[in-house]
Amino acid sequence: MANQNTIAAFSNFAASPSGTKRGVLQPLAVTTTVETVFTVGTDTASTYVPAVLSIPLQTAIQGSQNGLVVGSNPALLVPAYGAYSQIPNNLGRPYFTSDSFNGRAFKVRAQGTFTSGVATNDLQIGLYLGSSATVASDHAITNINTGTSGAFGAVSGHFLLETVLIWDVTTGYVDGLISNGIIGVAGNAGVLGTQAAVTQVAAAAASNLQFVVTGKWNASNSGNKLSLTEFAIDLN
C-alpha cells in the first residue's frame, strides 16, 4: 500500500469510498472478454476517464489529488505533497526535479479484487505505458494471467502486480522486471507471476512516463467484476 516512498497513487482502501467522484477508481464492469482500461470518476456524473498514473515533473501543477492515507475517503481531495503523509512538514515545493527519475528505478503497483461469474474462467491484469482508453493505442509492458484453461470457477479472489522499472533520457526506453505478481482465489493458493524482464518500451522524455492498468476475462459473464484498490508509483 501507499508508503513514505509513494509519489503518486489512486487508492480505494477507505471503507466507504464515495462512488463516482473525481479520482475514485471505478469497478471494471466489463462482462465480455475485451481487454479494458481501468477508469476513475470525474466532476461530471457518469463521465469516466482512464486511471493514468504519471511520473511527476518539475513543472507539473499537481493541485489536489486522492488522499494516500488508507483510512481516508478517496473522494476527498488533498494537497499533492508527493508522499504518503498529508502533513506539509514545512517542505518546499516541488519535491522533485525534471531529472529525478533519469536512471533511477521506481515501482509501479496495481492490486485489487475480482469476482468471476462463470464456472470456468481466467483473468489477466496488464500494465501499459500510455494514457489512452483504447488499449491498442497504449504500449504493453507486462501482465499476469492464469492462462486460458479455466483456472477457477465462480469465485472471488484478489490480484497483485508489482513491477520495478527504470528509464533514462539518453536511451529513451523503459526496462524492468516483474517483482511480485499473484492472482489468488478462495480455496486456491493462487497463480504466482514469474519474475521476468518486462517488454522494453520507448519513452522519449519523462513526460511520456504515464501508465494504465487493464483487466481481461477469458469467459464472458454478467457476474464478472473487477476492482482496483490501489494503483501506485513508488521510488524504489
VEXVO-863516 format. One line per 5 residues: for each residue x, y, z of C-alpha. Coordinates in steps of 0.02 Angstrom, whole numbers. Each point is the difference from the previous one (the first is absolute). Layout:
VEXVO-863516
X,Y,Z  ... .
This chain:
VEXVO-863516
0,0,0  49,183,-4  156,35,103  134,132,26  69,-37,-174 .
-166,21,-90  4,147,-119  -166,-23,-90  -150,-112,28  -183,-35,-20 .
-61,-86,158  -169,-75,44  48,-78,166  -124,103,101  -150,-93,71 .
-126,114,-86  67,74,-162  -122,123,-72  -60,-74,-162  41,92,-160 .
86,158,62  160,69,-74  150,-114,20  -96,-150,69  49,-163,-85 .
-150,-78,-86  -46,-185,-4  33,-75,-171  -173,-56,-49  56,-89,-158 .
-91,-165,-16  76,-47,-169  175,-59,-46  56,172,-62  157,68,85 .
-50,163,82  91,144,87  -48,40,180  -78,172,25  -30,134,132 .
-146,115,30  -7,185,-48  -98,152,57  -132,-44,-130  -120,-137,49 .
18,-162,-100  154,66,-89  158,-103,26  178,17,-64  147,-121,-1 .
88,-18,167  167,69,-60  147,5,120  140,116,-53  176,28,60 .
-7,177,72  98,134,-90  81,157,69  -122,109,-95  -153,-103,47 .
-144,93,81  -53,-136,121  -142,91,85  -99,-126,102  -11,-188,-16 .
-61,-159,82  47,-11,183  129,-140,22  -41,-37,182  -98,-164,0 .
-125,59,130  -60,149,-102  -140,12,-126  80,2,-174  -131,123,-61 .
73,133,114  140,91,-89  156,56,92  155,102,-46  117,-106,-105 .
153,-5,111  72,-145,-99  15,-117,148  -102,-109,117  -16,135,133 .
-133,132,-22  94,119,116  111,130,-87  143,-14,127  59,170,-60 .
69,-74,-160  19,110,-152  -80,-39,-167  29,-85,-117  80,-153,82 .
78,-62,-162  91,68,-151  -9,-40,-185  149,-115,26  -64,-95,153 .
-47,-156,-98  141,0,-125  86,-167,30  -88,-28,166  -110,-152,24 .
-182,13,56  -139,-123,38  -171,-5,-82  -128,-100,100  -180,-52,-35 .
-105,-103,119  -182,-38,23  -140,-127,8  -110,-93,-122  -152,-113,-15 .
-21,-127,-139  -180,-33,-48  29,-157,-102  51,-179,41  159,1,-106 .
97,161,-13  172,83,-8  60,176,35  137,112,-69  60,163,79 .
109,106,-115  114,150,21  23,120,-146  99,156,-38  -123,130,-62 .
-154,99,44  -132,-59,-122  -163,-88,36  35,-97,-161  116,-143,47 .
71,-11,-177  63,179,16  100,-40,158  160,-103,9  1,-166,93 .
130,-15,138  -52,-161,84  -146,-98,73  -43,-139,122  -130,-128,-51 .
-70,-171,43  10,-65,-177  -148,-53,-106  -44,-172,72  -126,53,131 .
106,22,157  -149,40,112  -188,-3,5  -136,116,64  101,65,148 .
74,159,69  185,39,12  136,132,1  149,51,-105  166,90,15 .
115,59,-139  159,91,50  139,49,-119  169,84,23  33,114,-148 .
145,111,-52  13,134,-135  132,123,-56  -6,146,-119  151,-57,-103 .
-70,-168,-55  -181,59,4  -61,-172,52  -86,-79,149  65,-168,62 .
-32,-99,157  -70,-159,75  -151,-72,88  48,-1,184  -163,-70,69 .
-157,-69,-78  -142,-113,56  -180,-39,-44  -81,-96,142  -174,-68,31 .
-89,-77,149  61,-178,30  145,19,-121  180,48,37  -3,116,-150 .
97,19,-161  167,84,32  72,118,-128  174,-51,-58  140,122,34 .
54,49,-174  53,148,-106  -141,107,-65  -20,53,-180  113,147,-41 .
-102,151,-55  53,169,-70  -25,158,102  94,148,-74  -23,114,150 .
-53,-7,182  -167,72,-53  -34,-165,-92  10,-100,163  -187,-26,17 .
-79,-166,46  -169,-85,-7  -64,-169,62  -116,-117,-93  -108,-149,41 .
-52,-143,-114  -110,-152,29  13,-162,-98  -186,-36,13  -147,120,-17 .
-126,11,141  -112,135,73  66,-43,173  182,40,-40  65,145,106 .
172,81,20  54,136,122  165,87,31  35,42,182  164,86,-41 .
101,56,-150  162,82,57  176,54,-46  137,-13,132  182,49,-5 .
99,-161,6 .
